[in-house]
Amino acid sequence: MKLHFQRLLISTVAVLTLGVISPNHEIWTNLQPKDDARESDFRASSKHELQLGLENSIFERDYDSVSSIENILFTPAKELAYLKFGSKIGPVIQPEFDEFIFPQIEEVISKTVLSFGGLDNRRLFIAEKPSGHYSEKIFHVTDKNDGSDLIRFHVRTEKRPQDGYFYNFHYHTADDGFTGHHSLGDIYWSKNTPPKWLS
């Protein structure tokens, strides 16, 4: 159990710091007692499994080191959504986002991946940092080979008379030149003006 907790701690720090603090740093070796027989096995496996450098940030993952759609697309997509929400909006809308909106985002991404014959045929990654203020952009799914966007995920703040403010989550696709508006759902904020994104 302790070993699993240490691995979770190491991977969490590596992801949150984008590899600035690497798992082979001396602080991690001091977490285990010196006489622990698993120490050498732990060092070898954690170096192989958990080492993330700056070149493998959440914005562009290396296909050689990560093999699943979960790690390549879903995890960075959720991380960027949370980044856009910030500390003021996030705690309020995150439960509804996780339950209703994000499963639909995963479905849209999965269908796109399948339409191209899987990740082996098309090198896709999550691009673009989310925009702040009241701009809509959350992230884009991009083809690594030619740099073209395939899907653009956005959220728009809407004021509805007598109802208040809602967040409308939607996406645009390259199939129609990004002109179509495909709704994923709405999350209610309140009647008060919402804070800016990234705040």
N, C-alpha and C positions, 0 to 999 in steps of 0.2 A: 504494500500500500504506500509506504514511504517513497519507494522508487517511482511509482506512478505520479505521486504528488510532485516530486522533484522534476520529473520530465515535463509535467504540465507547467510548472513554474518557469522552467528554462525556455520552453517554447513560447509561453506567453510574453516573457520579457523580450525574447528575440523578435517576435512579431511586432510588439508595441514600440520597440526602439528601432525597428526597421534594420536590424542587424548591427547597430552601432555597438551594442554589448553582445558579443558572441558567446555561444554556449561553452567554448573552450577557455573562457576567461577564468582566472584563478579563483575567483569568488565561488564558482560553482563546485570546484573540487573540495573546498573547505566545508561544504554542507554535509558531506559524509564523514563518518569516523574513519581514521586512518587504517584501522584494522578491518574494515569492511571488505570482504572478499569480492563483492560485486563491483567495486570501484573501477577496476580496469574494464570490465564488460560495459559498465555504464558510460565511461568516457568514450569507448569505441563506438557504441551504438548511438549516443547522443550526437557525436560529431558527424556521423553519417546521416542521421535522420533529421536533426534539428538545426543544423548550421544554416543560417540565412544571412546572406550578405546584402549590401545596399543594392547590388544589381538585381536582386530578386525581391524588390519591394512589393507592397500590396498593389501597386499600379501596373506592374508587369512581371509576371512570374515566368521562370525558365521552365520550358517544357521537358528538359532533360531531367530535372530534379523533382518535378511534381507530375503525377500521372493521372489524377482524377479531375472530373469536371467540378467537383466540390471545391477542391483547392485552387484550381485554375480560375474559375469564374464565380462560383457562388460566394465563397468566403470573402474575396476582395469586394464583391458587389455589396455585401451587407456592411462591410467595414466602411466603405465610402458613403453609404446611405447614413450610417450613424455619424460619420464625420460631418456630413451636411446638416444633420439635425442639430448638432451642437448640444451644449449642456442645458439650454433653456427649453428647446422644443423636444429634444430626444426623450426625456423621462415621461413626457405627457403622451406622445404618440407612439412610442416604441412598442408597447404591447399589442396594439391594433395592427401596426405595421408588420410585426413578426407573425401574427396570426392570419391576417387577411391579404396583405399586399405582397409580402416577400414570397410566399408560395407561388403566386401568380408570376412574379418576376422569374423565379426558377423555372417555371413551366415554359415561359416565352423563350428563355435562353436555351433550355433543353430542346425545344422544337427547332430552334435555329441551328443548333449543333447537329441534330439528327438530319435536317434538310441538306446539310453539307457532307453527310456521310461520316460524322464523328470528328473528334478532335485530331485524329491521325491524318485526315485529309485537309483540314483547315486549321491553321494555328491562330486561335482566338485568344484575346486577353481583354481585361477590363482596363480602359484608358480614361483619361481626363480626370482631373481633380474636380470635386463638386464646386459649383459657384455659390457665392455668398449673396448678401443683400437680399433682394427678392427675386433673383434670377432662378430659372427653372432647372438647370442641368444638375443631375445627380452623377451619372456616369454613362459611358458609351461602351458597347461591345465592339471591338475592332479586330480586323484581320491583320495579323502581324506581318504577313507577306507583302501586302501592298499598302498598308496603313489606312485602308478605307473603313469607315464606320458601317456596321451592319444594323445595329439597334441603338437608339438613344433613349435612355430612361430619364424622365423629367418629373418634377412635382410643381404644380402651380397653386399659388395661394388665391382662393376665390372668396369674394365677399358676396353673400347672398342676402338680399333684403329681408329683414326680420328674423333670419336664422343665424346670422353671424358668419364667421370665417371657417372655411373648409380647405383642406389640402387635397388637391386632385392629382393622384399618381397616374401617369400615363407613359406611353412610349411611342416612338416613331421608327419606321423601318426603311431600309434602303430600297425595298421593293417598290415603294410608291414615291421615291424621292424625298422621303421624310415629311411629306405633306399631310398624310393621314394621322389622325389623333386616335390612338387606341387606349381606351380607359382601363385602368387596373382597379380603380376604386377611390373612394373619398374617405378622409378621416376628419372628423369635426375638431376644431380648435376651441373656440369660444366666441362670444360677441365682442371681446376686446381684440384690438389690433395685435396680431402675433409678432414676436420678435423676428429679427432678420436671421437668415440662415447662417450657419457657422458660428453663431454667437453663444 
